[in-house]
Amino acid sequence: MELKSRKKLIFSIALSALIILTIIILSCLLTGTNVTTNVAEKSLAPNARHLFGTDSLGRDMLSRTVKGLRFSMLVGLIGSFTGAIIAVIMGVMAATAGKKIDSLILWLIDLFISMPHLIFLILISFAVGRGAKGVVIGVALTHWPTLARLVRNEVYNIKNMEYIKISENFGKSKLFIVSRHILPAVLPQVMVGLLLLFPHAILHEASMTFLGFGLSAQTSSIGIILSEAVKYISLGDWWLVVFPGALLVIVVKSFDSIGESLRVLFDPQTSYM
């Protein structure tokens, strides 16, 4: 990879990380008084005092949006991290536990991938209990298959390397080889996969909540904010949808940009071109 291209990727990662960090810091700095009911300032258009305007209860939309995004990112992080752990376990087992286990796990991967993603996520959420717990479990159980397939293929490649054969000849156990050699080797790919799962997890959490199947109405999440805002579009309160929706897209694209840039940087086929 040319130095100029590498610099562009690093700049893209830094800019995306700065955007995400800014939103997190803002959500911590903006006090709770900004999201309390203030009927005297209800349904105000964007102005110097309220950059994103206010909602029908007079709550500052900038404060609500960044706090909602922070909560959605937290739910997405827990869900995607749990999904990544499941993916690593399944991928390593498929590649190291024999052909029968491999066939079974591949069948499970194909089964999960073939199901309508959002509908399957909603069903799982209902089965384990709605709310944050249901969303996290639903996200984890629907986002592992693609990463598990990637881990499986990577482990198969590593298994045939010379240093793995040497460890086997020295009588090292399969658990030792997996923990000392295979897992460290696949960790960069897993981290990139986790970052690429993250934006999907945030979007699916927001979609579920927007449709009324996710978090409760009392929870401060971006899905709840957008769901409430739809009722007021016909009244001309466009800012209730535009700004939260735009920030959600920016956050999702930022995480996606970080993941894609790291994938290119870590890819052996492109990193030295």
N, C-alpha and C positions, 0 to 999 in steps of 0.2 A: 504493500500500500504506500502511495506517495505521501510525503510529509504533509503536503497541503491538504490532502484528503483526511489524514489523521487529525490535523488541527481542526478541520471543520467538524468532525465527529466529536472531538473533545469539547469544542465550543458549544455544540448542540446539547451535549450532556450537561455542561455547566449552566447554560441558560434554562434548560428544563428544570434542573434541580433548584435553581434560584427562584423560579416561579412557584414551585411546590413549597419551598421553604418560606417564601413570603406569605403565602396563604396560611400556612400553619402558624407563623408568628403573629399574623393579624388576628387569627382566631383566638389566640391566647391574650393578646393585648386589649382587644375590644371587650369592654366590661359587660356584665350581665344586664346592666340598666338599659343598654341599647336594644335589648330584645324583650323588654317588658311592655305591657299594653299602655298606649298613650293615645286615647281617642281624639285628643285635640290635634294630633298630627297624622291622622289616618289618611291613607291613599294619596300621599304626596308624591308628585313626580320627582325625578332626580334633581337635586339642587346642591348647593355648596355644603349644607349641613348634613344632608342625607344623599350621598353620591349615587346610591342605587334606589333612592326613593324609600317610601314606607308602604306597609301592607294595610289591609282593611282594619287592623287593630292598632295602627300607629307604630308598629315595630320597625326598626331600622333594617332594611333589606341587605345591606352590606354585611352587617354583623350576623344576621341569620344565615346568609349564604356561606360565609367562610366557616362559621361554626358547623353548619350542616355538612359542608364538604369535609371538614376535619373528621367528623363522626363517620361519614361514608367511607373515607379513606381508612379509618381504623377498622371498620367492619370488613372492608375489602382486603386489608393487609392480613388480618387474622384468618379470613377464609382462604385466601390464595396461599398463605404460608402453610396452613394445614393441608390444603390440596397438594402443595409441592412435596410435603413429607410423604403423603400417600403415594404420590407419583414415584418418588425415589424408591420406596419400599417395594412397590409393585414392579418397577422397571428392573431393579437389581435381582429380585426373585425370579422374574421371567428369564433373565439371562444366565442365572447361575443355579437354579433349582431343578433343572431337567426339562425334557421336552414336554411332558404332560402338564407341568405347572406353566410352562411357557405358552402352550396352546390354550390353557384355561384363561390365563391373564390376557392374552391377545383377544380371546372371545369376549371377555368382559370389556376391554377397551373398545372393541368394535360395537358392542351393545350400547355402551354409554354414549359414544360419539353419534350413533345412528338416531338416538332419541331427540325430539325437539327440545333444544337446550332450555329455553325459558320455561316451557311447560313442565319439564322434568324437575327443574329447580323449584318451581312453585309447589309441585306435589311433594317433594322431599321436605320442603319448609313446613307444609301442613302436617306431614307425618310426624315430625319431631317437635312440633310446637312453633307457633308463629313468634314474631319478635326477633330481636337481635340473634338469639341462639339459633333459631330456625334458618335465618338468612345465612349465618356463618357456616352451619353444617351443610346447607343446600349448596352454597358456593364451593365449599371444599369437595363435596362428592360429585360435582358436575364439571370441575375444572382440572381434574388430575389426568384424564386419559391421554391427551396429546403429549403432555410432558413425560408421562410414563413410557410412551412409545419411543420418545427421543432418548430417554435414559437407557432403555433396553438396548437400542441400537448402538449407543455409545459404549455400553458395558461389553457388548459382544465384540466390538473392535478392540477394546482394551484387553480382553481375555486372551487374545491371540498374540499379544506382545511378548517379547523375549523375557522381560523381567518378571512377568507373571508366571511364565513357565519355569523360570529359575526358582521362584518361591515355592511352587508346587513340588519341584524336585527335591527341595530342602525339607519337605514334609510339613510345610506351613498349612494350617487349617484354612478352610474356605472362609470362615468368619474373619480370620486374621487378614487374608488377602483382600476381602471386601472392605474391611475397615481401614487398613493401612495403605492400600494401593488403589483400589477401584473408586471408592468414595471421594478421596481427594482429587482424583483425575477428572471426575464428572462434575465436581462442585461448580466450576465456572459456568458450564452449560446449564446447571440447575438454577444458578443465580439469575442468569439471563432469562431463562424460562419463567422464573418467578416474577420478574419485572414485566414480562410480556403478559402473564396471567393477570397481574394487578389491575390494569385498566379495564379488562373484561369483567373482573369481579365488581369493580365500582359501578360500571354501567348496568350490570345485572341486578345489583342491589337497588340502584335507583329505579330501574324499570319495574322490579317487583313491588317496591314501595309505592311507586306512582300508580300502579294498577290496583293497589289496595291489598296485596298479598304479602307484604313484607313487614316493615317496622310499624309500630303503633303510631297513631296520630300525635301522641304526646312527645315522640322522639324528634330531636332536631337533626334531620337528615335532608339531603338535597332532594331525595325522592318525595318526601312529605311536602317540602316547599313548592316543588313544581306541581304536585297534585293539588295543593290548595290554590295555587296561582291560576290554574286553568279556569276556575269558576269566575274569575274576574277579567278575563281577556275581553269578553263582550262589552264590558263597561269601559274599556279603553285603558285599563291599567297594564299596558304592555311591558313595563319594566319588571313586573313580578315574574315574568317568564324569561324575558330576553337575557337579563344579567345573570341569574342563577344558571340558566341553560348554557350561556356562553362560557361561564367559569368552569362548569362541569366538562364541557368539550375541551377547554384549555388544559385542565388537569389530566384528563384521560390521554390527550395527545402528548402531553409532557412525559408521562410515564411510558407511553408507547415509544416516544422518541429516544428516551434513555435506554430502553430495552433493545430497540433495533440497533442503536449506535454501538452498544456493548457487544451485541451479537456479531456485528461486522468486525469490531476490534479483536474479538476472541476467536473468530473463525480462522483456522489455520490456512485455508485456501485464499484468504484475502489479506491477512495481517502482514504478510511479507511481500505482497505484490507491489 
